Amino acid sequence: MIYFKGTPVLRTNRLNLRKLCMDDTQRAFDHWLSDERISDHRVSPAHKTIAETHKRMEKTVDGYVSKEFCHWGIELKDGSGLIGEIDLYDFDSSTGNCEVSYSIGYDWWNKGYGTEALKAVVEFAFIHMNVHKLSAAHNTDNPASGRIMEKAGMKQEGVIRHMIRNAKDHYKDCAVYGLLREEYLLQREGDV
């Protein structure tokens, strides 16, 4: 059984994972939602106007009324601001499984922030929410995202051809990753 906790603040060495707010709209637009380099790896197109981001941010902020809504902004502790987002979604009450996705602004790629954020959310999902299995997928033409998943302990389970069609109408093959709670707990024991 999943124990829903909403979106509490999660802290890592360099990051605060926190609820997004309307004041984050401009940074979300500037740092990742309007960037074609990032939207190429997502189903949703890059935002062309701040109004699109404002509407999306309203939907996110409204979602926080539900304990079943787990969506964090990724913020640098050094005070330089919001750099991305990460969320848990598609909860299946019959299996205890869910999925995780994330986006990091291009200026912060290859600095370990994605791994740090994902590890924090994986720990939260398994330790505090009692999730049974966590799954994620990335476009095969974005192998860096797969490395983030692997560093967080996830294992590739296969490739699904033409799993998504992005906003540019291109079909993308996706590598699917997963991690079971029991595997996570064994990995965690090995780290102690």
DRENMI-997936 format. One line per 4 residues: number of its first residue (from 1); for each residue z, y, x of C-alpha. Coordinates in Angstrom, 1 decimal, decimal comma. Layout:
REM DRENMI-997936
NUM = Z Y X; ...
//
This chain:
REM DRENMI-997936
1 = 0,0 0,0 0,0; -0,9 3,4 1,3; 1,8 6,0 1,3; 0,2 9,4 0,8
5 = 1,8 12,3 2,6; -0,8 15,0 2,1; -1,7 17,1 5,2; 1,3 17,7 7,3
9 = 1,1 19,6 10,6; 0,4 17,2 13,5; 0,9 18,3 17,1; -0,6 17,0 20,3
13 = -0,4 18,3 23,9; -3,1 20,9 23,4; -3,7 21,0 19,6; -2,1 21,8 16,3
17 = -3,7 20,0 13,4; -2,9 21,9 10,2; -4,1 22,8 6,8; -7,1 25,1 6,6
21 = -6,7 28,4 4,8; -9,1 31,0 3,5; -8,5 33,1 6,6; -10,2 30,4 8,6
25 = -13,5 30,9 6,8; -15,2 33,0 9,5; -14,1 30,8 12,4; -15,2 27,7 10,6
29 = -18,6 29,3 9,9; -19,0 30,6 13,5; -17,6 27,6 15,4; -19,2 24,6 13,6
33 = -20,4 24,9 10,0; -23,4 27,1 10,9; -24,4 25,3 14,1; -27,5 23,1 13,8
37 = -26,4 21,1 16,9; -23,5 19,9 14,8; -25,2 19,6 11,4; -27,8 17,3 13,0
41 = -25,0 14,7 13,1; -23,8 15,3 9,6; -25,2 14,8 6,1; -24,5 18,4 5,1
45 = -26,9 21,1 6,4; -25,8 24,0 8,6; -24,5 26,8 6,5; -26,8 29,8 6,4
49 = -24,4 32,3 4,9; -20,7 32,9 5,1; -20,6 32,6 1,3; -21,4 28,8 1,7
53 = -18,5 28,4 4,0; -16,3 30,5 1,7; -17,1 28,1 -1,2; -16,5 25,0 0,9
57 = -13,2 26,5 2,2; -12,0 27,2 -1,4; -12,7 23,5 -2,3; -10,8 22,4 0,8
61 = -7,8 24,7 0,1; -7,7 23,6 -3,5; -7,6 20,0 -2,4; -4,2 20,4 -0,7
65 = -2,5 20,2 -4,1; -3,0 16,5 -4,0; -0,9 14,3 -1,7; -4,0 12,1 -1,4
69 = -5,9 14,9 0,4; -5,8 14,6 4,2; -7,9 17,3 5,8; -6,9 19,2 9,0
73 = -8,2 22,1 10,9; -8,1 21,5 14,6; -6,6 24,5 16,4; -5,9 25,1 20,1
77 = -2,3 25,7 21,0; -3,3 28,3 23,6; -4,0 30,7 20,8; -7,8 30,7 21,1
81 = -8,2 29,5 17,6; -9,8 27,0 15,3; -12,3 24,6 16,9; -13,0 22,0 14,3
85 = -11,8 19,8 11,5; -10,8 16,1 10,9; -10,1 14,2 7,7; -9,2 10,9 6,1
89 = -11,1 10,0 3,0; -12,5 7,2 0,8; -9,1 5,6 0,3; -9,4 2,2 -1,2
93 = -6,2 1,2 -3,0; -7,2 -2,4 -3,3; -7,6 -2,9 0,5; -5,5 -0,1 2,0
97 = -8,5 1,0 4,0; -10,0 4,5 4,5; -12,4 6,4 6,7; -12,1 9,2 9,2
101 = -14,6 11,9 10,2; -14,4 14,9 12,4; -16,5 17,9 13,7; -15,8 19,9 16,8
105 = -17,5 23,2 17,7; -20,1 22,8 20,4; -18,3 25,1 22,8; -15,4 22,6 22,9
109 = -17,5 19,4 23,3; -16,7 17,1 26,3; -13,2 18,5 26,8; -11,2 15,7 25,2
113 = -10,2 17,6 22,0; -12,0 15,2 19,7; -10,2 12,2 21,3; -6,8 14,0 21,1
117 = -7,3 15,0 17,5; -8,5 11,5 16,5; -5,6 9,8 18,2; -3,1 11,9 16,3
121 = -4,8 11,2 13,0; -5,0 7,5 13,8; -1,3 7,4 14,5; -0,5 9,3 11,3
125 = -2,7 6,9 9,3; -1,2 3,7 10,6; 2,5 4,7 11,3; 3,2 7,1 8,4
129 = 0,7 6,2 5,7; 0,6 2,4 6,3; -3,3 2,3 6,2; -4,6 -1,2 6,8
133 = -7,9 -0,4 8,4; -9,5 2,9 9,6; -13,3 3,1 9,8; -15,7 5,7 11,2
137 = -19,4 6,0 11,9; -21,6 8,1 14,2; -25,3 8,6 14,5; -26,6 6,4 17,3
141 = -28,2 9,5 18,9; -24,7 10,9 19,3; -23,1 8,4 21,6; -20,4 10,9 22,6
145 = -18,8 10,5 19,2; -18,7 6,8 19,8; -16,8 7,3 23,1; -14,2 9,4 21,1
149 = -13,7 6,5 18,7; -13,4 4,0 21,5; -10,8 6,1 23,4; -8,8 6,2 20,1
153 = -8,8 2,4 20,1; -11,6 1,8 17,6; -14,2 -1,0 18,2; -17,8 -1,0 17,3
157 = -18,5 -3,4 14,5; -22,3 -3,0 14,1; -25,2 -0,7 13,5; -26,5 0,1 10,1
161 = -30,1 1,2 10,1; -31,0 4,4 8,2; -27,4 4,7 7,0; -27,7 8,4 6,3
165 = -30,4 11,0 5,8; -29,4 14,3 7,3; -30,3 17,8 5,9; -33,5 17,8 7,8
169 = -34,6 14,7 5,9; -34,3 12,5 9,0; -32,9 9,0 8,5; -30,3 8,1 11,1
173 = -29,0 4,8 12,3; -25,2 4,8 12,5; -22,8 2,8 14,6; -19,8 1,7 12,6
177 = -16,4 1,5 14,2; -13,1 0,1 12,9; -9,5 -0,4 13,8; -6,9 -2,5 12,1
181 = -3,3 -1,5 11,8; -2,2 -4,7 13,6; -4,6 -4,0 16,5; -3,3 -0,4 16,7
185 = 0,4 -1,6 16,8; -0,5 -4,1 19,6; -2,3 -1,3 21,6; 0,7 1,0 21,1
189 = 3,1 -1,7 22,4; 0,9 -2,0 25,5; 1,2 1,8 26,1; 5,0 1,7 26,1
//
